[in-house]
Every structure is written in structure tokens, then in C-alpha cells.
Amino acid sequence: MSSTRKISYVIHYTVKDDSYWTPAEWYARKRGQRPGDGKPTPANIAKHCAHMEASTLPGGVNAHIGKTKILSAYVVDQRTREIVATYHS
């Protein structure tokens, strides 16, 4: 029997090559093997975006996407639909 839970935050990306990245859950806390990103603050989003960009380099887990530059990102609170933090490179 499965359980459900609500997603609290979602991050949206704008990338340089005009490709579309599907919005993803912002993991504020650790879940399983995946470490959490902390509260959605501009500093934490910047760190998250740097990690995502590094993952698209050769040898990274997202290398199949190709080297990518994230231009901006924002995190939306799913309960209130408000933007709680933004990032601009």
C-alpha cells in the first residue's frame, strides 16, 4: 500500500540554449540517499544551480544533456503559489 505526500516547493529553470527543463521538486530535507538543498534562499539556489551545471559536464550524471548554463531559476511554494526565492547568473 502506497502513501502520498504533497510537494512543498518546485524549482523552475531558464537555460541559455532555450531548451526546456521540466520543473523539479525542491528537496528542502534529505530524502533517502539524496541530500537536501535546505530552505529555498538565493544562496541555496545559486549552489544548487552550480551543482546542476557541473552535472552536465563530461563525466557528470547529466552529461547526455550537454554543457548547460542556467540563466535564472526560481522556487515556487506549492501551497501559496508565491515565488519564495530567485537566482540570476
N, C-alpha and C positions, 0 to 999 in steps of 0.2 A: 504494500500500500504506500503510495507516494504522498508527499506533503507539498504544499505550495507556500510560497513566500512572496512578498511584494518587493520589487526593486526600488530602492530609495533614490539613487542617483544614476543619471545617464550622461556619458560624455559624447559630445559631437565634435567631429574634426573637419577642418578645411585644409586640404593639402595642395601643394604647389602645382602639380600636373593636372588639376581639375578632375582627378579620378574621385570616385565616391567611396568613402569608408562608412560602413554601417555603424550607426551609433552603438555604443557598448556600455555595459554596466560599469559604473564607477565602484570599485570594491573598497569601501572605507575600512573594512576589517579583514583580517586574514580569513581565508576560506580554504580548507584543505591544505594542499601544498602551495597554493598561491598566496603570497604575502599581500597585505592590504596596502592601499595607497594613502590612507589617512583621510582626514577631513578634506573636502574639496576647497582648497585655497589656491590662490595664484601660484605660490611657491610649489605646492604639491603637483599642480597641473603641469608646470614647467618641467619638473623632474620626470613626471610620467611621459610627457611628450618627448623628452630627450631619450628616455628608455625605448619608446616606440620607434623613434627614428633610428636608433642604434640597432634595433632588431631587424630593420630592413636592409642592413649592410650585408655583404657576402659573409656567410657563416652564421648569420642570425636566424632566428626561428621564422622570421617573415621575409627572408631573402628572396623568395619567389615573387614578391611584390616588386622588388627593385628599390634602389635607393630613393627614399622619400623625404621631403621636407614638409613638416607640419607648419602651416602659416598661422593658424589660430585654432583654438578649441574652447569649448565652454561646457560647464556641467549644469544640468537641469535637475532640480528637486522634483521628483515624480508626484509628490503629494500636492504641492502648491503650483507646479509648472513654472516656477521662477528660476531664472539663471542665478546660481549661487556663487560662481567663480568663472573667470575667463583667463585666457592665455593668448598672447600675440607674440610672434617671434620677431 
